[in-house]
Amino acid sequence: MKNLHTIALSAAALVMVANLAGCAGMSTQGRNTVIGAGLGAAGGAAATGGSPLGTVGGAAVGGLIGHEISKPNK
């Protein structure tokens, strides 16, 4: 079971890196939203022991924080 967990984490990291490479043409706010969602998903999964609800919740909160942090000042 430990090997499966390691493989899943490695695959998730690889997908994250591939997605970030596709962010080259994105705005700073869009890129920060994606990064926040990825980090939030990882944090939510770690905090809840891999629960799907924790992963999705973490992604939502992380994406929202990443989006709000890089809002342009008006």
C-alpha positions as CSV (number, residue, x, y, z in Angstrom):
1,M,0.0,0.0,0.0
2,K,2.9,2.3,0.7
3,N,4.2,1.8,-2.9
4,L,0.8,2.8,-4.3
5,H,0.8,5.9,-2.2
6,T,4.2,6.9,-3.4
7,I,3.3,6.2,-7.0
8,A,0.1,8.3,-6.7
9,L,2.0,11.2,-5.1
10,S,4.7,11.1,-7.9
11,A,2.0,11.1,-10.5
12,A,0.2,14.0,-8.9
13,A,3.5,16.0,-8.8
14,L,4.2,15.2,-12.4
15,V,0.8,16.4,-13.5
16,M,1.2,19.6,-11.4
17,V,4.6,20.3,-13.1
18,A,3.1,19.7,-16.5
19,N,0.2,22.0,-15.8
20,L,2.4,24.8,-14.5
21,A,4.5,24.5,-17.7
22,G,1.3,25.3,-19.6
23,C,0.9,28.5,-17.6
24,A,3.4,30.5,-19.6
25,G,0.8,32.6,-21.4
26,M,-1.4,33.1,-18.4
27,S,-1.8,36.3,-16.4
28,T,-0.2,36.5,-13.0
29,Q,-3.6,36.2,-11.3
30,G,-4.5,33.1,-13.3
31,R,-1.2,31.5,-12.6
32,N,-1.5,32.2,-8.9
33,T,-5.0,30.8,-8.8
34,V,-3.7,27.5,-10.4
35,I,-0.7,27.3,-8.1
36,G,-2.9,28.0,-5.0
37,A,-5.4,25.3,-6.1
38,G,-2.6,22.8,-6.5
39,L,-1.0,23.5,-3.2
40,G,-4.4,23.6,-1.5
41,A,-5.3,20.2,-2.9
42,A,-2.0,18.7,-1.7
43,G,-2.5,20.3,1.7
44,G,-6.1,19.2,2.0
45,A,-5.2,15.6,1.0
46,A,-2.4,15.5,3.5
47,A,-4.5,17.0,6.3
48,T,-7.4,14.6,5.8
49,G,-5.5,11.4,5.0
50,G,-6.3,11.5,1.3
51,S,-10.0,12.2,1.6
52,P,-11.5,13.3,-1.7
53,L,-13.6,15.9,0.1
54,G,-10.5,17.3,1.9
55,T,-8.6,17.4,-1.4
56,V,-11.4,19.2,-3.3
57,G,-12.0,21.6,-0.3
58,G,-8.3,22.3,-0.1
59,A,-8.1,23.0,-3.9
60,A,-11.1,25.4,-3.6
61,V,-9.7,27.3,-0.7
62,G,-6.2,27.4,-2.2
63,G,-7.5,28.6,-5.5
64,L,-9.5,31.4,-3.9
65,I,-6.5,32.5,-1.8
66,G,-4.2,32.5,-4.9
67,H,-6.8,34.5,-6.9
68,E,-7.4,37.1,-4.2
69,I,-3.7,37.6,-3.3
70,S,-2.8,38.7,-6.8
71,K,-5.8,40.9,-7.5
72,P,-4.8,44.1,-9.2
73,N,-5.1,47.3,-7.0
74,K,-7.8,49.7,-8.2
